[in-house]
Amino acid sequence: MTSIPSLQDKITAAGGALAHLRTAQVGPYPFPFQAEYSNWRDEQAAWAQTCVLFDQSFHMTDTYFTGPDVLRLLSDYGVNSFRTFGPGKAKQYVAVTGEGNFLADAILFGWAEDEVSVVGTPAVGNWLTYQAGRGGYDVEVAVDPWILENTEGRRLFRFQLNGPLTQSIVEKAVGAHMGKIKFFTIGEFTIAGTTVRALNHTMSGVPGVETSGLEITGPAEMGSAVKEALIEAGEEFGLRLGGSLAYGSATVESAWIALPVSGIYTADGLRSYREWLPGSGFEANASIGGSFASDDIEDYYVTPWDLGYGHLIKYDHDFCGRSALEKRAAEPHRRKVWLRWNDEDVTQVIAGSLFGGQQRTKYLAAPYSAYAISQYDQVLDGDRLVGISNWLGYTVNVGGWASLGMIDEVDAVDGKEVTVVWGETGSGTAKPTVESHVQARVRATISTTPIA
């Protein structure tokens, strides 16, 4: 089989970006580590009651940027302010296209004055690498790919601890009392004779709510020793190891909308970027699933406001997309919300998927139900489209099924009942994760505050 060299070639061969993404033979973003260590229900409960440890060493790509122009590169292509950024700091880095459409986000780590890394999918790292090369920035780039594409072994281990007893467990592993690390600040201490660095952020809770989370990193070769020390320290506190099933469901409780469609697929000014991106890469192997089925790929694009990132946009610097965002700031936006799905309706969908015969509904997998990289399900008020439901699933802390959504601001009202359309049009698209099915309608209640 002849390989397709670039993203643009794939789009052209498919007859357009939308045709490519809707029929791509790609399921949800994979988490290549053990599915369960005990059971996903108890692993979910641990991040609310005691503490869970997720080994994040496998599924993300780390891209390192080193050199005197690092800060200028970040500032030129991020909506964030960098006035107080430096070593020991981190950010939820957000990049947009020149049209002001969301491109991607990642966690940005400040390691030294002239060294940072961006961690997440490869999207932000790819964008900054491309811009660094074409813009003549004095920056060196090194990529530590996720484990499925890594032939040399990971550079760092990454352990995420979440739950109210995180601080107690880490202090026991360290053997000393420690002050709490400030939110999105990186601290340093020693575990099992290894100097580690820890970022205070949570991937299962919501900032401002009583949660605790530390993302601990260190040399990959010391990962086993540090992990064993954390597990031993956590025994008396009820620490549980978390598998990929519980991990994939965590975003249902958090405030992070996972993997919306990037705004790179259509703009003429981004054609050279699409030609630069490989046909084997992340952006060329994305997929769209769900009941929202527009004929225009740009209807799937979102803005930082839709994702709850409006507060991160700072006009204290020039950056790619600034003028577009300034023009769009006064436009109506969607608001990020939680959608609590109706228990009776969910029960009918599950039963219908198993026993519905030729009229079966789309299977609702537990504990999370995304079946494409980007999940876009219609949210209706009557017959009127008011938004999109994204990543969804069940957690014991919610006590039912829920999703994160982007809802028109005027309709984002606490307690309002809307309808989520579950399943694809017709009998479904030709993705391997989509069986022949009929659509179902599920009532859901809007909440603008955390529901767990």
N, C-alpha and C positions, 0 to 999 in steps of 0.2 A: 504494500500500500504506500502510495506517495504521500509524504508529509506535507502539510500546508504551512509555509514558512512564517506567516504573520497573522495577527488578529485581523487586519484588513483583508487579507486573502480569504480568510474564513467567512467574513461578512459578505464579501463579493460572491463567493461560491454558493452561499445559502440564499442569495437573493435579498439580503438585507439583514440588519442586526436583529430585528425582532424575530424574523423567521429562524435565525440561528439560535437565539437564546430560548425561544419557546419549545424548540424540538431537540435541543442539545441532549446528548445521551449522558447526562450528568445528574446525579442525585444531590442530596444535601451535603454541606461541607463536612468532610470526615474528621473524626477525632481518633487518631490511630493509637489508642491505648486501651487497656483492659476495660471491658464493658461494665462490670460490677466487681467490687471486692467483697461486699456482703450482699446487699440488695439495694436498688436505687431509692426505695422509699426511705429506708433508714439513713442512707447517705444524704438525701435531701434534708431530712429532719435535723441532721447534725449541724448544718450551717446555720440553723435557727436556734438550736438548743445547746450545742456544745462546740464542736469544731470539725470541719472536714478538710482533708488535705488532698488537693488535686495536683497530679504531676503534669505540669504544662510544658514539659521539655520536648514534646514531640510535634505538636500540630501547628505551630506558628513559625514564621520566618523572621529572623533578626537581620536587619540591614544596618551596617555600621558606616557612618560618615565621619571622616577625620580630616582636619586641615583648617587653615586660617579663615576660610570662607564658609564654614559650617553654619554659623548663626545667620549669615546673610542669606544663604540658600533656604534655610528653614523659614525665615521671615518673609522671603519673596513668594513662597508658595503655600504658606499656611495662614488661615484666618486669625490664628491666635496672636496675642501680644507676647513679645519676648523681653519686655523690660525687666522682669525679675527672674528670667530663666537663666540657669547656669548649672554647674556641677552640683549633684545631689538633688536636683529637681526633676519633675516629670510632668507631662501634659497629655491630655487627650488631644492629639494633633489632628486637625481637620483641614483637608484640602478640597478646593472647589475648582471647577473649570473656569475659563474666561467668561462663560455665560452665567456663572453663579450657581451652577448645578453641583450638587455634592459629588465629589470624586471618590473619596475614601477617607477612613480614619484609622488611627493606630495609636498605640501608647509610645510616647517619645521619652527616652531616658537620657538625662544629661550626666555623662560619666566624667568628663573633664572639660576644660575651657574650649578645646577644639575637637572633642569626640562625643558623639551621640549614637544612639541606635533607635530605630523605629521597629516596633514589634507588633505583629498581627498577620493578616494576609499579606501577600507580597505587594499589594496595590500601591500603598504609599511609598514603599521603598523603590518600586519601579518608577513611579512618577518623579521622585526626587533624583534618582540616578539619571534618568533621561534629561532632566533639566540641568543637572550639574554638568553633563557632558556637552550639551548644546550651548550652554550659557557661559562656558569658560570659567567656571568656579574652581578655585584652588582647593579641591576636595578629593580625597581618595575614598573609594567605596569598596566594602567587603560584605559579601552576602553569606549568611549562615542559614541555608535552606531548611525547611521543615523536614522531618525525618523521612518522608516518602520520596524525597528527591536529594537526600543527603548521602553522599558516598564516603565522606571523611569523618563523620561523627559530629555531634553538636558541640558548640563552643562552651555553652553554659547549661547547667540544669536550671529549672524554674519550678518552684513549688509554691502553690497558692494555698494559704490557710485562711479559712473563713469561718467565723462564728464568734460568739461572745467570749469564749475561753481561749481565743488565739493568743492574747498577750500572756496569759498564765503559762501556756504550753511553751511558747518561745523562751520566756524567762527561765523556765526549768531546764530547757535544752542548753541555754547559754550559761546557766549557773549563777545568775546575778539578776537583781532587779534593774529594769530599764525604764526610762521615761518613754512615753508613747511618741512614736514618730508622727509628725504632722501629716495631714492628708496630702497625697501626691508629692511627698518628700521621701528621699532615699536615705535610710540609715545604714550603719555598718556595725557588725558585731561578729563574734566567733562562735561557731557550733562545730563540735567534733574536731577541734583543731584547725578548722577551715574558716578563713575570713569570708563572710557572706555579706551581701547587700540586700536590703529589704525595702520595697516600695509599699507605702501605706495606700492601698486602694482595695475595693471590694468588687468581686465579680458576681456575687449572689445577693448582695444587699443594695441599698440605695443611699448615696451620700446625704447626710443630714438626719438619717434614721439611725437608731441604736444598732449598729453593726460593727464588726471588726474584721479587717482583712489585711494580710501581709503577703506580698509576692517576693519570695526569697530566691536569690540567684547566687551562683558561684561556679567555679570550674567544673565542667562536666565530669571529670574523672573523680571528683569528690562527692558526686551526687548521692551515691549509695550510702556513704558514711553519714552524711548530713540527714538523709531521709530516715535512716535507722535511728539516729539520735532524736529526731522529732517524734517518731512513732513511739519510742520508749518513754519520752517525756509526756506524751499525750495519753498514755494508758490510763492514768488515774483520773483524767479529765473527760474521758469518753470520746477521744479522737477517733474518727473514722477515715479510712482512705476512700476517696471518691472516684468512681469509674466514669467512663465516657457517657453513659446514659444519664446519670445525674448531672454531669457537667453540661451536657447539651440542653438540659431543661432549666438551668440556672437563670438564663436570660428572661424567662417568663416572669421571674420575680424582680429582676434588676431593671434598670432604666435604659439599657442598651438595646437599640433596635438593630438586629443583626443583618448585615450584608444586603442593604438595598442596592438597586441597580445603579452602577456607576454612570456618570454623565458623559462618558468618553466616546460613545459609539456613533455619534452622528455629526458633530461639528466639523466643518471643513478645515478649520484651523488645527484640529487634532488628528488629521489624517496621517501626518508624518509620525505622530506618536503611535497610532494604530499599526502603522507599517513597521515601527521599531519593536513593538511588543510581539513576542514569539507566538506562533500558532499552538505551541504546546503549553503556554503559560496560563496563569490563573484567569486573567481577563478573557482569554480566548476560550476558556472552558468553564465559563459561568453558565447558569441556566435560570430560567424563570418558571415558576409554578404558581398555580392558584386560579381562582375564579375571575379575577380581574383580567379581562382580555381586550385590550385596546389594539387598534390597527397602527398606532403610532408609538414607537419606542420611547419618545420623549415624554409620553404620559406616565412612564415608569420612573422618570427622573424625580429626585427630591431635592429640597434645599436644606441648609443647616437648621432652619427654623422648624421644619417638619420633624426633624430628628431630636429636637430639644437642645440643639447646639447654638441657638441664637445668642445666648449669653457669652459664648466663646468668641464671637466675631468682634474684633477690636480694630477700629479705624485709626490707630496710632502709627500705622506703617502702610506702605504700599505693598500690595500683594496681588497675585493672579486672581482675578475675579472680583476685586474690590469695587470697581465702578458698577459692575452688574449687581452686586449685592446692595449697594447704596440705592440703586434705582428700584430694586425689588423689595426694599425694607418696608415700604408703606403698603405693599400689596397684602391681600388676605393670605394667611398661612394656615397650615394644618398644625395641630397640637398633638404631641405625644401623650398617649393615655394607656391605661390598662383596660382590657376588655374581659370581664368575668363571664364565661360562657354558662348558659343555663344547663343545670344538671340533667333535667329531663330530656332536653333536646340532644345533649351529648350522648345520653344513654341510647336514644333511638338511632343516632348515627352509628354508634358502635355495633348495636344489634343488627342494623340494616347492612353494615359492611360484611358481617359474618353470615347472616341468614337471609339476605335479601334476594338471593338468586340472580336472575337477570336484571333486577332493579336494585342491585346492591349499591350502597353509598360508598364514597371514598373511604378507605381504611384510615382510621384515626390512631396512629401508633402512639404507644406510651413508652417513656414519659414525654417525648417531644415529637412533633408531627410534621416538621418541615420535610418536604420531599424534593426540593430543588435548592440551589444555592440561594436564590432570592424568592421568598414566599410573598405573594401578593393576592390576598383574598378581598373581595368586595365587602364593604360595610354599608348597609342601607338603612335609611329612615323611611319606612314605607317602601316605595320604589325609587327613591332618590339616593344616588350615590353620595355618601358623606365622608368616605375615607377608605383606608386600606388597613387590613389586619395582617400583621407580619408573623414572625416566629411564635409558635404556640405549643402548648403542652400542659401537662398535669404536674402539680407538686403537692406533696402532703401538707405543706405549710399554707398553701392557698385552700386546699381541701376540694379542689375541682380543677376544671380546665380553664385556661386563660391565655390571652395573647397580648402582645403590645401592638398598638395601632397608631395610625396617623389620621386624625379626624379634623375636619374643617373647624376652625376656631369657634364659629357660632354654634356648632353642634356639640362641642366638647364640654358637656354639662354633666356634672356628677349625678349618678343615679338614672340618667337617661337610658332607655332601652332601645337598642338598635338590633339589626339582623346581620349576621355574618353568613355569607354564601360559601359553603364548603364543597369543594370539588370543582372540576374544570368543565368548560362548556363542551357540548356534544357528549361523546363518551370518554373524553380526555385526550391529552396530547400523547405523542409517541415517545415519551420518556420511559425508561425502563422501570422507574418508580411509580408509574401511573397505570393502574389496572382499569379496565372498562368499568364505568360506574355512572351513577346519576347524581346530580347536585342535591344538596340538602341545605335547608335554612336553619340556622341556630340563633336563638335569641342571646343577646349579650348585654351586659350592663356596663356603662362607662364609669371609670374612676380616674380622676386626675392625681390621686395619691396612691401610694403603694397598697396592694390588696393582701399581701401576705402578713 
